[in-house]
Amino acid sequence: QVQLVESGGGLVQAGGSLRLSCAASGFTFTSYTMDWFRQAPGKEREFVARILRSGGGTYYADSVKGRFTISRDNAKNMVWLQMNSLKPEDTAVYYCAVRNPEGKYDAWGQGTQVTVSS
C-alpha cells in the first residue's frame, strides 16, 4: 500500500535551518507530483511546496518563497524540504502528500513537528 514517512522535524531557533525528508513506497513514485503541506495549531492545513514528477518544476507558497527548497530523488523515492531562515510562524506539523494528475491527494504521511522558537 502507499506509504509516506516524514522525518527531520524538531526544535530550532529563529533563523535556523531544518531539512525534512519524506520516504515514499507502494506506488510508482516517478508518476506523481509531490507536495508538502503544514498545519499550525488552530489553523487549517496549508500548501507549502510542490515538485513535479521529473523534478523540473517547483512551486512555493508566498510565505516560504526564497527560504524553502523542495527537491526529490526519483531513484530513491525521496522528497526533501530544506527550510532556511526559519521563523516562529513556520511552527507546524509538516506533511508530505502524493498528488495525482486530477489534482487530488492519494495519500498523506503522518507528519513531523517543526517548532521554531523566537
C-alpha positions as a Markdown table, in Angstrom:
| # | Residue | x | y | z |
|---|---|---|---|---|
| 1 | Gln | 0.0 | 0.0 | 0.0 |
| 2 | Val | 1.0 | 3.6 | -0.4 |
| 3 | Gln | 3.2 | 4.8 | 2.5 |
| 4 | Leu | 4.8 | 8.2 | 3.2 |
| 5 | Val | 7.1 | 8.6 | 6.1 |
| 6 | Glu | 8.3 | 12.1 | 7.1 |
| 7 | Ser | 11.2 | 12.8 | 9.3 |
| 8 | Gly | 13.6 | 15.5 | 10.2 |
| 9 | Gly | 11.4 | 17.8 | 12.3 |
| 10 | Gly | 12.5 | 19.3 | 15.6 |
| 11 | Leu | 13.0 | 22.4 | 17.7 |
| 12 | Val | 15.1 | 25.2 | 16.2 |
| 13 | Gln | 15.8 | 28.8 | 17.0 |
| 14 | Ala | 14.5 | 31.5 | 14.7 |
| 15 | Gly | 16.9 | 32.0 | 11.8 |
| 16 | Gly | 17.9 | 28.4 | 11.9 |
| 17 | Ser | 17.5 | 25.6 | 9.3 |
| 18 | Leu | 16.0 | 22.1 | 9.1 |
| 19 | Arg | 15.7 | 19.6 | 6.4 |
| 20 | Leu | 12.6 | 17.4 | 6.2 |
| 21 | Ser | 12.6 | 14.1 | 4.5 |
| 22 | Cys | 9.7 | 12.1 | 3.1 |
| 23 | Ala | 10.3 | 8.4 | 2.2 |
| 24 | Ala | 7.7 | 7.1 | -0.3 |
| 25 | Ser | 6.8 | 3.5 | -1.1 |
| 26 | Gly | 3.9 | 1.4 | -2.6 |
| 27 | Phe | 3.4 | 3.4 | -5.8 |
| 28 | Thr | 5.2 | 4.5 | -8.9 |
| 29 | Phe | 6.9 | 7.4 | -7.5 |
| 30 | Thr | 8.1 | 8.9 | -10.8 |
| 31 | Ser | 4.4 | 9.2 | -12.0 |
| 32 | Tyr | 3.4 | 11.6 | -9.2 |
| 33 | Thr | 3.8 | 15.2 | -8.2 |
| 34 | Met | 4.7 | 15.5 | -4.5 |
| 35 | Asp | 3.6 | 18.3 | -2.2 |
| 36 | Trp | 4.5 | 19.5 | 1.3 |
| 37 | Phe | 1.7 | 20.9 | 3.5 |
| 38 | Arg | 1.7 | 22.2 | 7.0 |
| 39 | Gln | -0.8 | 22.7 | 9.8 |
| 40 | Ala | -0.3 | 25.0 | 12.7 |
| 41 | Pro | -2.3 | 24.7 | 15.9 |
| 42 | Gly | -5.8 | 26.0 | 15.4 |
| 43 | Lys | -5.3 | 26.6 | 11.7 |
| 44 | Glu | -6.2 | 24.8 | 8.5 |
| 45 | Arg | -3.7 | 22.7 | 6.7 |
| 46 | Glu | -1.9 | 24.9 | 4.1 |
| 47 | Phe | 0.1 | 24.3 | 1.0 |
| 48 | Val | 3.9 | 24.8 | 1.3 |
| 49 | Ala | 5.6 | 23.5 | -1.8 |
| 50 | Arg | 5.3 | 21.3 | -4.8 |
| 51 | Ile | 7.6 | 19.4 | -7.1 |
| 52 | Leu | 6.6 | 17.9 | -10.4 |
| 53 | Arg | 7.3 | 14.3 | -11.4 |
| 54 | Ser | 10.5 | 15.0 | -13.2 |
| 55 | Gly | 11.7 | 17.4 | -10.6 |
| 56 | Gly | 12.0 | 20.1 | -13.2 |
| 57 | Gly | 9.2 | 22.3 | -11.9 |
| 58 | Thr | 8.7 | 23.6 | -8.3 |
| 59 | Tyr | 6.2 | 25.9 | -6.7 |
| 60 | Tyr | 6.0 | 27.6 | -3.3 |
| 61 | Ala | 3.6 | 29.4 | -1.1 |
| 62 | Asp | 4.4 | 33.1 | -0.9 |
| 63 | Ser | 5.1 | 32.7 | 2.8 |
| 64 | Val | 8.1 | 30.4 | 2.2 |
| 65 | Lys | 9.4 | 31.5 | -1.2 |
| 66 | Gly | 13.1 | 32.2 | -1.1 |
| 67 | Arg | 13.5 | 30.4 | 2.2 |
| 68 | Phe | 12.4 | 26.8 | 1.5 |
| 69 | Thr | 13.5 | 24.5 | -1.3 |
| 70 | Ile | 11.8 | 21.3 | -2.3 |
| 71 | Ser | 13.7 | 18.5 | -4.1 |
| 72 | Arg | 13.3 | 14.9 | -5.0 |
| 73 | Asp | 15.4 | 11.9 | -6.0 |
| 74 | Asn | 13.3 | 9.5 | -8.2 |
| 75 | Ala | 15.9 | 6.8 | -7.8 |
| 76 | Lys | 15.5 | 6.7 | -4.1 |
| 77 | Asn | 11.8 | 7.6 | -3.8 |
| 78 | Met | 12.6 | 10.5 | -1.6 |
| 79 | Val | 11.4 | 14.1 | -1.3 |
| 80 | Trp | 13.0 | 16.8 | 0.9 |
| 81 | Leu | 12.1 | 20.2 | 2.1 |
| 82 | Gln | 15.1 | 22.3 | 3.0 |
| 83 | Met | 13.9 | 25.1 | 5.3 |
| 84 | Asn | 16.2 | 28.1 | 6.0 |
| 85 | Ser | 15.8 | 31.3 | 7.8 |
| 86 | Leu | 13.0 | 29.8 | 9.9 |
| 87 | Lys | 10.5 | 32.0 | 11.7 |
| 88 | Pro | 8.3 | 31.3 | 14.6 |
| 89 | Glu | 5.3 | 31.4 | 12.3 |
| 90 | Asp | 6.7 | 28.3 | 10.5 |
| 91 | Thr | 5.9 | 26.3 | 13.6 |
| 92 | Ala | 3.6 | 23.5 | 12.4 |
| 93 | Val | 3.2 | 19.8 | 11.7 |
| 94 | Tyr | 4.6 | 19.2 | 8.2 |
| 95 | Tyr | 3.1 | 16.6 | 5.9 |
| 96 | Cys | 4.1 | 15.2 | 2.5 |
| 97 | Ala | 1.4 | 14.2 | 0.1 |
| 98 | Val | 1.0 | 12.4 | -3.2 |
| 99 | Arg | -0.8 | 14.5 | -5.8 |
| 100 | Asn | -2.5 | 12.7 | -8.6 |
| 101 | Pro | -3.0 | 14.1 | -12.2 |
| 102 | Glu | -6.5 | 15.1 | -11.3 |
| 103 | Gly | -5.2 | 17.3 | -8.5 |
| 104 | Lys | -6.4 | 15.2 | -5.7 |
| 105 | Tyr | -4.3 | 13.7 | -2.9 |
| 106 | Asp | -4.0 | 9.9 | -2.8 |
| 107 | Ala | -2.0 | 9.7 | 0.4 |
| 108 | Trp | -0.6 | 11.7 | 3.3 |
| 109 | Gly | 2.2 | 11.0 | 5.7 |
| 110 | Gln | 1.8 | 11.0 | 9.5 |
| 111 | Gly | 3.5 | 14.4 | 9.8 |
| 112 | Thr | 6.6 | 15.7 | 11.5 |
| 113 | Gln | 6.6 | 18.5 | 14.1 |
| 114 | Val | 8.6 | 21.6 | 13.4 |
| 115 | Thr | 8.9 | 24.2 | 16.3 |
| 116 | Val | 10.7 | 27.5 | 15.8 |
| 117 | Ser | 11.5 | 29.4 | 19.0 |
| 118 | Ser | 11.9 | 33.2 | 19.0 |
